[in-house]
Amino acid sequence: MDSEKYKNYLCDLGTITKEYAREAISEHMAARGTDEEYYKTGYKIGFHRFVTLMQQQAEAFDIPLKDIGLDDIDENEFFK
């Protein structure tokens, strides 16, 4: 089994997901007061759900969040 391959996959997945989540947060803020606000809210909340799920599962498996690129995103970012 090539554990390095899986580690790299998870790190890339976490990092890319974090980037998309932060884009969703920015897009939501920009859409406030527009017709897209509700859609952007749902999109942002979907990323919140996925990021926190990845973080919770990593902690359950004793995987440091830094190893999956999600150590520097906090769920409070989603609710500013």
PyMOL Python script that loads the backbone (N, CA, C, O; Angstrom):
from pymol import cmd

cmd.read_pdbstr("""\
ATOM      1  N   MET A   1       0.844  -1.186   0.000  1.00  0.00           N
ATOM      2  CA  MET A   1       0.000   0.000   0.000  1.00  0.00           C
ATOM      3  C   MET A   1       0.884   1.242   0.000  1.00  0.00           C
ATOM      4  O   MET A   1       1.857   1.321   0.750  1.00  0.00           O
ATOM      5  N   ASP A   2       0.543   2.198  -0.835  1.00  0.00           N
ATOM      6  CA  ASP A   2       1.310   3.423  -0.970  1.00  0.00           C
ATOM      7  C   ASP A   2       0.679   4.512  -0.107  1.00  0.00           C
ATOM      8  O   ASP A   2      -0.105   5.323  -0.600  1.00  0.00           O
ATOM      9  N   SER A   3       1.019   4.530   1.176  1.00  0.00           N
ATOM     10  CA  SER A   3       0.391   5.480   2.104  1.00  0.00           C
ATOM     11  C   SER A   3       0.741   6.930   1.772  1.00  0.00           C
ATOM     12  O   SER A   3      -0.046   7.830   2.063  1.00  0.00           O
ATOM     13  N   GLU A   4       1.892   7.171   1.175  1.00  0.00           N
ATOM     14  CA  GLU A   4       2.273   8.534   0.795  1.00  0.00           C
ATOM     15  C   GLU A   4       1.312   9.086  -0.257  1.00  0.00           C
ATOM     16  O   GLU A   4       0.987  10.273  -0.250  1.00  0.00           O
ATOM     17  N   LYS A   5       0.868   8.227  -1.146  1.00  0.00           N
ATOM     18  CA  LYS A   5      -0.081   8.644  -2.185  1.00  0.00           C
ATOM     19  C   LYS A   5      -1.383   9.108  -1.546  1.00  0.00           C
ATOM     20  O   LYS A   5      -1.939  10.130  -1.947  1.00  0.00           O
ATOM     21  N   TYR A   6      -1.877   8.367  -0.554  1.00  0.00           N
ATOM     22  CA  TYR A   6      -3.125   8.732   0.112  1.00  0.00           C
ATOM     23  C   TYR A   6      -2.967   9.992   0.955  1.00  0.00           C
ATOM     24  O   TYR A   6      -3.875  10.819   1.036  1.00  0.00           O
ATOM     25  N   LYS A   7      -1.822  10.121   1.567  1.00  0.00           N
ATOM     26  CA  LYS A   7      -1.547  11.329   2.355  1.00  0.00           C
ATOM     27  C   LYS A   7      -1.536  12.556   1.444  1.00  0.00           C
ATOM     28  O   LYS A   7      -2.120  13.586   1.781  1.00  0.00           O
ATOM     29  N   ASN A   8      -0.877  12.449   0.299  1.00  0.00           N
ATOM     30  CA  ASN A   8      -0.831  13.558  -0.652  1.00  0.00           C
ATOM     31  C   ASN A   8      -2.220  13.882  -1.185  1.00  0.00           C
ATOM     32  O   ASN A   8      -2.575  15.049  -1.346  1.00  0.00           O
ATOM     33  N   TYR A   9      -2.996  12.851  -1.457  1.00  0.00           N
ATOM     34  CA  TYR A   9      -4.366  13.044  -1.938  1.00  0.00           C
ATOM     35  C   TYR A   9      -5.184  13.823  -0.918  1.00  0.00           C
ATOM     36  O   TYR A   9      -5.857  14.792  -1.270  1.00  0.00           O
ATOM     37  N   LEU A  10      -5.130  13.407   0.341  1.00  0.00           N
ATOM     38  CA  LEU A  10      -5.906  14.079   1.383  1.00  0.00           C
ATOM     39  C   LEU A  10      -5.435  15.511   1.602  1.00  0.00           C
ATOM     40  O   LEU A  10      -6.250  16.403   1.837  1.00  0.00           O
ATOM     41  N   CYS A  11      -4.146  15.733   1.527  1.00  0.00           N
ATOM     42  CA  CYS A  11      -3.628  17.092   1.699  1.00  0.00           C
ATOM     43  C   CYS A  11      -4.103  17.984   0.548  1.00  0.00           C
ATOM     44  O   CYS A  11      -4.543  19.111   0.776  1.00  0.00           O
ATOM     45  N   ASP A  12      -4.016  17.490  -0.667  1.00  0.00           N
ATOM     46  CA  ASP A  12      -4.504  18.261  -1.810  1.00  0.00           C
ATOM     47  C   ASP A  12      -6.006  18.507  -1.711  1.00  0.00           C
ATOM     48  O   ASP A  12      -6.477  19.618  -1.955  1.00  0.00           O
ATOM     49  N   LEU A  13      -6.750  17.475  -1.355  1.00  0.00           N
ATOM     50  CA  LEU A  13      -8.203  17.609  -1.224  1.00  0.00           C
ATOM     51  C   LEU A  13      -8.558  18.658  -0.177  1.00  0.00           C
ATOM     52  O   LEU A  13      -9.427  19.499  -0.406  1.00  0.00           O
ATOM     53  N   GLY A  14      -7.895  18.609   0.958  1.00  0.00           N
ATOM     54  CA  GLY A  14      -8.161  19.583   2.018  1.00  0.00           C
ATOM     55  C   GLY A  14      -7.809  20.993   1.592  1.00  0.00           C
ATOM     56  O   GLY A  14      -8.573  21.925   1.839  1.00  0.00           O
ATOM     57  N   THR A  15      -6.665  21.158   0.957  1.00  0.00           N
ATOM     58  CA  THR A  15      -6.216  22.483   0.538  1.00  0.00           C
ATOM     59  C   THR A  15      -7.139  23.066  -0.530  1.00  0.00           C
ATOM     60  O   THR A  15      -7.509  24.238  -0.460  1.00  0.00           O
ATOM     61  N   ILE A  16      -7.507  22.257  -1.510  1.00  0.00           N
ATOM     62  CA  ILE A  16      -8.400  22.733  -2.571  1.00  0.00           C
ATOM     63  C   ILE A  16      -9.784  23.041  -2.014  1.00  0.00           C
ATOM     64  O   ILE A  16     -10.397  24.043  -2.381  1.00  0.00           O
ATOM     65  N   THR A  17     -10.271  22.183  -1.132  1.00  0.00           N
ATOM     66  CA  THR A  17     -11.578  22.413  -0.511  1.00  0.00           C
ATOM     67  C   THR A  17     -11.573  23.711   0.278  1.00  0.00           C
ATOM     68  O   THR A  17     -12.541  24.471   0.236  1.00  0.00           O
ATOM     69  N   LYS A  18     -10.500  23.968   0.990  1.00  0.00           N
ATOM     70  CA  LYS A  18     -10.376  25.210   1.769  1.00  0.00           C
ATOM     71  C   LYS A  18     -10.405  26.420   0.839  1.00  0.00           C
ATOM     72  O   LYS A  18     -11.063  27.415   1.142  1.00  0.00           O
ATOM     73  N   GLU A  19      -9.703  26.345  -0.283  1.00  0.00           N
ATOM     74  CA  GLU A  19      -9.712  27.448  -1.246  1.00  0.00           C
ATOM     75  C   GLU A  19     -11.120  27.688  -1.781  1.00  0.00           C
ATOM     76  O   GLU A  19     -11.571  28.831  -1.851  1.00  0.00           O
ATOM     77  N   TYR A  20     -11.814  26.621  -2.155  1.00  0.00           N
ATOM     78  CA  TYR A  20     -13.184  26.747  -2.656  1.00  0.00           C
ATOM     79  C   TYR A  20     -14.115  27.295  -1.575  1.00  0.00           C
ATOM     80  O   TYR A  20     -15.001  28.101  -1.860  1.00  0.00           O
ATOM     81  N   ALA A  21     -13.912  26.857  -0.345  1.00  0.00           N
ATOM     82  CA  ALA A  21     -14.744  27.338   0.761  1.00  0.00           C
ATOM     83  C   ALA A  21     -14.557  28.834   0.955  1.00  0.00           C
ATOM     84  O   ALA A  21     -15.530  29.563   1.151  1.00  0.00           O
ATOM     85  N   ARG A  22     -13.336  29.286   0.903  1.00  0.00           N
ATOM     86  CA  ARG A  22     -13.078  30.724   1.077  1.00  0.00           C
ATOM     87  C   ARG A  22     -13.635  31.527  -0.099  1.00  0.00           C
ATOM     88  O   ARG A  22     -14.093  32.655   0.084  1.00  0.00           O
ATOM     89  N   GLU A  23     -13.600  30.962  -1.290  1.00  0.00           N
ATOM     90  CA  GLU A  23     -14.237  31.620  -2.436  1.00  0.00           C
ATOM     91  C   GLU A  23     -15.745  31.718  -2.210  1.00  0.00           C
ATOM     92  O   GLU A  23     -16.354  32.751  -2.491  1.00  0.00           O
ATOM     93  N   ALA A  24     -16.341  30.646  -1.704  1.00  0.00           N
ATOM     94  CA  ALA A  24     -17.786  30.640  -1.438  1.00  0.00           C
ATOM     95  C   ALA A  24     -18.150  31.679  -0.388  1.00  0.00           C
ATOM     96  O   ALA A  24     -19.192  32.327  -0.489  1.00  0.00           O
ATOM     97  N   ILE A  25     -17.302  31.841   0.613  1.00  0.00           N
ATOM     98  CA  ILE A  25     -17.544  32.853   1.643  1.00  0.00           C
ATOM     99  C   ILE A  25     -17.506  34.245   1.018  1.00  0.00           C
ATOM    100  O   ILE A  25     -18.382  35.069   1.283  1.00  0.00           O
ATOM    101  N   SER A  26     -16.503  34.507   0.196  1.00  0.00           N
ATOM    102  CA  SER A  26     -16.383  35.817  -0.461  1.00  0.00           C
ATOM    103  C   SER A  26     -17.556  36.081  -1.395  1.00  0.00           C
ATOM    104  O   SER A  26     -18.104  37.183  -1.418  1.00  0.00           O
ATOM    105  N   GLU A  27     -17.938  35.065  -2.167  1.00  0.00           N
ATOM    106  CA  GLU A  27     -19.061  35.223  -3.094  1.00  0.00           C
ATOM    107  C   GLU A  27     -20.365  35.471  -2.338  1.00  0.00           C
ATOM    108  O   GLU A  27     -21.220  36.229  -2.796  1.00  0.00           O
ATOM    109  N   HIS A  28     -20.510  34.833  -1.187  1.00  0.00           N
ATOM    110  CA  HIS A  28     -21.706  35.042  -0.379  1.00  0.00           C
ATOM    111  C   HIS A  28     -21.758  36.482   0.117  1.00  0.00           C
ATOM    112  O   HIS A  28     -22.805  37.128   0.063  1.00  0.00           O
ATOM    113  N   MET A  29     -20.641  36.972   0.594  1.00  0.00           N
ATOM    114  CA  MET A  29     -20.600  38.343   1.090  1.00  0.00           C
ATOM    115  C   MET A  29     -20.918  39.336  -0.031  1.00  0.00           C
ATOM    116  O   MET A  29     -21.614  40.327   0.191  1.00  0.00           O
ATOM    117  N   ALA A  30     -20.410  39.067  -1.226  1.00  0.00           N
ATOM    118  CA  ALA A  30     -20.652  39.953  -2.367  1.00  0.00           C
ATOM    119  C   ALA A  30     -22.107  39.896  -2.834  1.00  0.00           C
ATOM    120  O   ALA A  30     -22.608  40.855  -3.421  1.00  0.00           O
ATOM    121  N   ALA A  31     -22.780  38.786  -2.579  1.00  0.00           N
ATOM    122  CA  ALA A  31     -24.159  38.617  -3.051  1.00  0.00           C
ATOM    123  C   ALA A  31     -25.207  39.130  -2.071  1.00  0.00           C
ATOM    124  O   ALA A  31     -26.401  39.090  -2.371  1.00  0.00           O
ATOM    125  N   ARG A  32     -24.792  39.601  -0.930  1.00  0.00           N
ATOM    126  CA  ARG A  32     -25.765  40.089   0.056  1.00  0.00           C
ATOM    127  C   ARG A  32     -26.635  41.184  -0.557  1.00  0.00           C
ATOM    128  O   ARG A  32     -26.142  42.129  -1.172  1.00  0.00           O
ATOM    129  N   GLY A  33     -27.937  41.025  -0.369  1.00  0.00           N
ATOM    130  CA  GLY A  33     -28.881  41.997  -0.882  1.00  0.00           C
ATOM    131  C   GLY A  33     -29.225  41.825  -2.353  1.00  0.00           C
ATOM    132  O   GLY A  33     -29.941  42.650  -2.920  1.00  0.00           O
ATOM    133  N   THR A  34     -28.718  40.752  -2.988  1.00  0.00           N
ATOM    134  CA  THR A  34     -29.019  40.508  -4.399  1.00  0.00           C
ATOM    135  C   THR A  34     -29.916  39.279  -4.535  1.00  0.00           C
ATOM    136  O   THR A  34     -30.217  38.597  -3.555  1.00  0.00           O
ATOM    137  N   ASP A  35     -30.331  39.015  -5.762  1.00  0.00           N
ATOM    138  CA  ASP A  35     -31.160  37.837  -6.030  1.00  0.00           C
ATOM    139  C   ASP A  35     -30.411  36.531  -5.794  1.00  0.00           C
ATOM    140  O   ASP A  35     -31.039  35.489  -5.604  1.00  0.00           O
ATOM    141  N   GLU A  36     -29.089  36.567  -5.801  1.00  0.00           N
ATOM    142  CA  GLU A  36     -28.278  35.360  -5.617  1.00  0.00           C
ATOM    143  C   GLU A  36     -27.976  35.042  -4.153  1.00  0.00           C
ATOM    144  O   GLU A  36     -27.363  34.016  -3.860  1.00  0.00           O
ATOM    145  N   GLU A  37     -28.388  35.889  -3.256  1.00  0.00           N
ATOM    146  CA  GLU A  37     -27.991  35.726  -1.850  1.00  0.00           C
ATOM    147  C   GLU A  37     -28.369  34.359  -1.286  1.00  0.00           C
ATOM    148  O   GLU A  37     -27.542  33.720  -0.637  1.00  0.00           O
ATOM    149  N   TYR A  38     -29.584  33.901  -1.516  1.00  0.00           N
ATOM    150  CA  TYR A  38     -30.004  32.620  -0.939  1.00  0.00           C
ATOM    151  C   TYR A  38     -29.218  31.455  -1.531  1.00  0.00           C
ATOM    152  O   TYR A  38     -28.830  30.535  -0.812  1.00  0.00           O
ATOM    153  N   TYR A  39     -28.984  31.493  -2.831  1.00  0.00           N
ATOM    154  CA  TYR A  39     -28.189  30.442  -3.467  1.00  0.00           C
ATOM    155  C   TYR A  39     -26.773  30.427  -2.894  1.00  0.00           C
ATOM    156  O   TYR A  39     -26.254  29.369  -2.536  1.00  0.00           O
ATOM    157  N   LYS A  40     -26.160  31.585  -2.809  1.00  0.00           N
ATOM    158  CA  LYS A  40     -24.789  31.684  -2.293  1.00  0.00           C
ATOM    159  C   LYS A  40     -24.711  31.277  -0.826  1.00  0.00           C
ATOM    160  O   LYS A  40     -23.696  30.740  -0.383  1.00  0.00           O
ATOM    161  N   THR A  41     -25.781  31.529  -0.070  1.00  0.00           N
ATOM    162  CA  THR A  41     -25.818  31.093   1.330  1.00  0.00           C
ATOM    163  C   THR A  41     -25.777  29.569   1.392  1.00  0.00           C
ATOM    164  O   THR A  41     -24.999  28.996   2.155  1.00  0.00           O
ATOM    165  N   GLY A  42     -26.606  28.921   0.596  1.00  0.00           N
ATOM    166  CA  GLY A  42     -26.622  27.458   0.573  1.00  0.00           C
ATOM    167  C   GLY A  42     -25.304  26.868   0.126  1.00  0.00           C
ATOM    168  O   GLY A  42     -24.834  25.874   0.681  1.00  0.00           O
ATOM    169  N   TYR A  43     -24.712  27.484  -0.878  1.00  0.00           N
ATOM    170  CA  TYR A  43     -23.424  27.020  -1.395  1.00  0.00           C
ATOM    171  C   TYR A  43     -22.350  27.113  -0.314  1.00  0.00           C
ATOM    172  O   TYR A  43     -21.564  26.185  -0.125  1.00  0.00           O
ATOM    173  N   LYS A  44     -22.326  28.240   0.391  1.00  0.00           N
ATOM    174  CA  LYS A  44     -21.360  28.445   1.478  1.00  0.00           C
ATOM    175  C   LYS A  44     -21.580  27.436   2.600  1.00  0.00           C
ATOM    176  O   LYS A  44     -20.619  26.868   3.119  1.00  0.00           O
ATOM    177  N   ILE A  45     -22.822  27.212   2.973  1.00  0.00           N
ATOM    178  CA  ILE A  45     -23.130  26.285   4.068  1.00  0.00           C
ATOM    179  C   ILE A  45     -22.736  24.853   3.691  1.00  0.00           C
ATOM    180  O   ILE A  45     -22.325  24.071   4.549  1.00  0.00           O
ATOM    181  N   GLY A  46     -22.864  24.517   2.408  1.00  0.00           N
ATOM    182  CA  GLY A  46     -22.403  23.202   1.949  1.00  0.00           C
ATOM    183  C   GLY A  46     -20.915  23.015   2.188  1.00  0.00           C
ATOM    184  O   GLY A  46     -20.479  21.949   2.622  1.00  0.00           O
ATOM    185  N   PHE A  47     -20.142  24.044   1.906  1.00  0.00           N
ATOM    186  CA  PHE A  47     -18.703  23.959   2.174  1.00  0.00           C
ATOM    187  C   PHE A  47     -18.424  23.905   3.670  1.00  0.00           C
ATOM    188  O   PHE A  47     -17.532  23.178   4.108  1.00  0.00           O
ATOM    189  N   HIS A  48     -19.172  24.664   4.452  1.00  0.00           N
ATOM    190  CA  HIS A  48     -19.013  24.597   5.907  1.00  0.00           C
ATOM    191  C   HIS A  48     -19.195  23.164   6.383  1.00  0.00           C
ATOM    192  O   HIS A  48     -18.395  22.645   7.162  1.00  0.00           O
ATOM    193  N   ARG A  49     -20.252  22.541   5.905  1.00  0.00           N
ATOM    194  CA  ARG A  49     -20.562  21.163   6.309  1.00  0.00           C
ATOM    195  C   ARG A  49     -19.429  20.216   5.928  1.00  0.00           C
ATOM    196  O   ARG A  49     -19.029  19.370   6.727  1.00  0.00           O
ATOM    197  N   PHE A  50     -18.913  20.359   4.707  1.00  0.00           N
ATOM    198  CA  PHE A  50     -17.875  19.452   4.230  1.00  0.00           C
ATOM    199  C   PHE A  50     -16.546  19.682   4.950  1.00  0.00           C
ATOM    200  O   PHE A  50     -15.878  18.724   5.339  1.00  0.00           O
ATOM    201  N   VAL A  51     -16.162  20.938   5.128  1.00  0.00           N
ATOM    202  CA  VAL A  51     -14.903  21.242   5.815  1.00  0.00           C
ATOM    203  C   VAL A  51     -14.940  20.733   7.255  1.00  0.00           C
ATOM    204  O   VAL A  51     -13.987  20.105   7.718  1.00  0.00           O
ATOM    205  N   THR A  52     -16.032  21.001   7.959  1.00  0.00           N
ATOM    206  CA  THR A  52     -16.098  20.546   9.360  1.00  0.00           C
ATOM    207  C   THR A  52     -16.174  19.023   9.436  1.00  0.00           C
ATOM    208  O   THR A  52     -15.645  18.432  10.378  1.00  0.00           O
ATOM    209  N   LEU A  53     -16.814  18.382   8.473  1.00  0.00           N
ATOM    210  CA  LEU A  53     -16.832  16.912   8.446  1.00  0.00           C
ATOM    211  C   LEU A  53     -15.422  16.369   8.268  1.00  0.00           C
ATOM    212  O   LEU A  53     -15.012  15.455   8.982  1.00  0.00           O
ATOM    213  N   MET A  54     -14.677  16.930   7.314  1.00  0.00           N
ATOM    214  CA  MET A  54     -13.295  16.483   7.116  1.00  0.00           C
ATOM    215  C   MET A  54     -12.459  16.689   8.377  1.00  0.00           C
ATOM    216  O   MET A  54     -11.662  15.826   8.744  1.00  0.00           O
ATOM    217  N   GLN A  55     -12.640  17.830   9.036  1.00  0.00           N
ATOM    218  CA  GLN A  55     -11.884  18.105  10.258  1.00  0.00           C
ATOM    219  C   GLN A  55     -12.259  17.123  11.370  1.00  0.00           C
ATOM    220  O   GLN A  55     -11.381  16.601  12.057  1.00  0.00           O
ATOM    221  N   GLN A  56     -13.551  16.872  11.549  1.00  0.00           N
ATOM    222  CA  GLN A  56     -14.002  15.963  12.597  1.00  0.00           C
ATOM    223  C   GLN A  56     -13.503  14.538  12.351  1.00  0.00           C
ATOM    224  O   GLN A  56     -13.072  13.855  13.280  1.00  0.00           O
ATOM    225  N   GLN A  57     -13.565  14.102  11.106  1.00  0.00           N
ATOM    226  CA  GLN A  57     -13.104  12.749  10.784  1.00  0.00           C
ATOM    227  C   GLN A  57     -11.600  12.623  10.967  1.00  0.00           C
ATOM    228  O   GLN A  57     -11.114  11.597  11.444  1.00  0.00           O
ATOM    229  N   ALA A  58     -10.859  13.661  10.590  1.00  0.00           N
ATOM    230  CA  ALA A  58      -9.409  13.629  10.798  1.00  0.00           C
ATOM    231  C   ALA A  58      -9.094  13.494  12.283  1.00  0.00           C
ATOM    232  O   ALA A  58      -8.235  12.705  12.678  1.00  0.00           O
ATOM    233  N   GLU A  59      -9.796  14.270  13.097  1.00  0.00           N
ATOM    234  CA  GLU A  59      -9.575  14.185  14.542  1.00  0.00           C
ATOM    235  C   GLU A  59      -9.956  12.813  15.077  1.00  0.00           C
ATOM    236  O   GLU A  59      -9.273  12.283  15.953  1.00  0.00           O
ATOM    237  N   ALA A  60     -11.036  12.230  14.565  1.00  0.00           N
ATOM    238  CA  ALA A  60     -11.463  10.907  15.023  1.00  0.00           C
ATOM    239  C   ALA A  60     -10.423   9.838  14.684  1.00  0.00           C
ATOM    240  O   ALA A  60     -10.267   8.865  15.421  1.00  0.00           O
ATOM    241  N   PHE A  61      -9.710  10.022  13.567  1.00  0.00           N
ATOM    242  CA  PHE A  61      -8.690   9.061  13.150  1.00  0.00           C
ATOM    243  C   PHE A  61      -7.295   9.478  13.596  1.00  0.00           C
ATOM    244  O   PHE A  61      -6.295   8.896  13.176  1.00  0.00           O
ATOM    245  N   ASP A  62      -7.241  10.503  14.462  1.00  0.00           N
ATOM    246  CA  ASP A  62      -5.983  11.007  15.005  1.00  0.00           C
ATOM    247  C   ASP A  62      -5.025  11.466  13.897  1.00  0.00           C
ATOM    248  O   ASP A  62      -3.823  11.200  13.936  1.00  0.00           O
ATOM    249  N   ILE A  63      -5.597  12.163  12.913  1.00  0.00           N
ATOM    250  CA  ILE A  63      -4.812  12.744  11.821  1.00  0.00           C
ATOM    251  C   ILE A  63      -4.731  14.249  12.081  1.00  0.00           C
ATOM    252  O   ILE A  63      -5.760  14.921  12.144  1.00  0.00           O
ATOM    253  N   PRO A  64      -3.530  14.776  12.229  1.00  0.00           N
ATOM    254  CA  PRO A  64      -3.404  16.216  12.455  1.00  0.00           C
ATOM    255  C   PRO A  64      -4.012  17.012  11.297  1.00  0.00           C
ATOM    256  O   PRO A  64      -3.808  16.674  10.131  1.00  0.00           O
ATOM    257  N   LEU A  65      -4.751  18.057  11.621  1.00  0.00           N
ATOM    258  CA  LEU A  65      -5.390  18.867  10.591  1.00  0.00           C
ATOM    259  C   LEU A  65      -4.378  19.472   9.625  1.00  0.00           C
ATOM    260  O   LEU A  65      -4.686  19.692   8.453  1.00  0.00           O
ATOM    261  N   LYS A  66      -3.191  19.735  10.110  1.00  0.00           N
ATOM    262  CA  LYS A  66      -2.137  20.267   9.242  1.00  0.00           C
ATOM    263  C   LYS A  66      -1.807  19.281   8.124  1.00  0.00           C
ATOM    264  O   LYS A  66      -1.486  19.691   7.009  1.00  0.00           O
ATOM    265  N   ASP A  67      -1.883  17.991   8.418  1.00  0.00           N
ATOM    266  CA  ASP A  67      -1.571  16.967   7.419  1.00  0.00           C
ATOM    267  C   ASP A  67      -2.570  16.955   6.263  1.00  0.00           C
ATOM    268  O   ASP A  67      -2.246  16.480   5.175  1.00  0.00           O
ATOM    269  N   ILE A  68      -3.767  17.466   6.483  1.00  0.00           N
ATOM    270  CA  ILE A  68      -4.758  17.496   5.411  1.00  0.00           C
ATOM    271  C   ILE A  68      -5.051  18.929   4.955  1.00  0.00           C
ATOM    272  O   ILE A  68      -6.012  19.161   4.221  1.00  0.00           O
ATOM    273  N   GLY A  69      -4.236  19.877   5.382  1.00  0.00           N
ATOM    274  CA  GLY A  69      -4.353  21.257   4.919  1.00  0.00           C
ATOM    275  C   GLY A  69      -5.529  22.030   5.480  1.00  0.00           C
ATOM    276  O   GLY A  69      -5.918  23.053   4.918  1.00  0.00           O
ATOM    277  N   LEU A  70      -6.105  21.558   6.584  1.00  0.00           N
ATOM    278  CA  LEU A  70      -7.282  22.229   7.148  1.00  0.00           C
ATOM    279  C   LEU A  70      -7.053  22.745   8.562  1.00  0.00           C
ATOM    280  O   LEU A  70      -8.000  22.892   9.334  1.00  0.00           O
ATOM    281  N   ASP A  71      -5.809  23.018   8.898  1.00  0.00           N
ATOM    282  CA  ASP A  71      -5.500  23.509  10.236  1.00  0.00           C
ATOM    283  C   ASP A  71      -5.726  25.008  10.377  1.00  0.00           C
ATOM    284  O   ASP A  71      -5.824  25.513  11.496  1.00  0.00           O
ATOM    285  N   ASP A  72      -5.810  25.720   9.271  1.00  0.00           N
ATOM    286  CA  ASP A  72      -5.915  27.175   9.348  1.00  0.00           C
ATOM    287  C   ASP A  72      -7.243  27.716   8.827  1.00  0.00           C
ATOM    288  O   ASP A  72      -7.323  28.860   8.379  1.00  0.00           O
ATOM    289  N   ILE A  73      -8.273  26.894   8.890  1.00  0.00           N
ATOM    290  CA  ILE A  73      -9.617  27.373   8.581  1.00  0.00           C
ATOM    291  C   ILE A  73     -10.504  26.999   9.755  1.00  0.00           C
ATOM    292  O   ILE A  73     -10.515  25.855  10.208  1.00  0.00           O
ATOM    293  N   ASP A  74     -11.238  27.973  10.230  1.00  0.00           N
ATOM    294  CA  ASP A  74     -12.082  27.801  11.402  1.00  0.00           C
ATOM    295  C   ASP A  74     -13.532  27.961  10.981  1.00  0.00           C
ATOM    296  O   ASP A  74     -13.839  28.746  10.084  1.00  0.00           O
ATOM    297  N   GLU A  75     -14.420  27.223  11.624  1.00  0.00           N
ATOM    298  CA  GLU A  75     -15.819  27.310  11.223  1.00  0.00           C
ATOM    299  C   GLU A  75     -16.393  28.718  11.410  1.00  0.00           C
ATOM    300  O   GLU A  75     -17.397  29.058  10.786  1.00  0.00           O
ATOM    301  N   ASN A  76     -15.778  29.531  12.249  1.00  0.00           N
ATOM    302  CA  ASN A  76     -16.267  30.903  12.441  1.00  0.00           C
ATOM    303  C   ASN A  76     -16.057  31.763  11.201  1.00  0.00           C
ATOM    304  O   ASN A  76     -16.728  32.782  11.039  1.00  0.00           O
ATOM    305  N   GLU A  77     -15.129  31.367  10.319  1.00  0.00           N
ATOM    306  CA  GLU A  77     -14.946  32.097   9.065  1.00  0.00           C
ATOM    307  C   GLU A  77     -16.217  32.109   8.224  1.00  0.00           C
ATOM    308  O   GLU A  77     -16.461  33.042   7.460  1.00  0.00           O
ATOM    309  N   PHE A  78     -17.017  31.066   8.375  1.00  0.00           N
ATOM    310  CA  PHE A  78     -18.211  30.926   7.572  1.00  0.00           C
ATOM    311  C   PHE A  78     -19.344  31.840   8.049  1.00  0.00           C
ATOM    312  O   PHE A  78     -20.318  32.043   7.325  1.00  0.00           O
ATOM    313  N   PHE A  79     -19.226  32.385   9.246  1.00  0.00           N
ATOM    314  CA  PHE A  79     -20.331  33.130   9.836  1.00  0.00           C
ATOM    315  C   PHE A  79     -19.958  34.553  10.216  1.00  0.00           C
ATOM    316  O   PHE A  79     -20.458  35.084  11.208  1.00  0.00           O
ATOM    317  N   LYS A  80     -19.097  35.164   9.446  1.00  0.00           N
ATOM    318  CA  LYS A  80     -18.719  36.565   9.700  1.00  0.00           C
ATOM    319  C   LYS A  80     -19.722  37.493   9.080  1.00  0.00           C
ATOM    320  O   LYS A  80     -19.581  38.711   9.182  1.00  0.00           O
TER     321      LYS A  80
END
""", "prot")
cmd.dss("prot")
cmd.show_as("cartoon", "prot")
cmd.util.cbc("prot")
cmd.orient("prot")
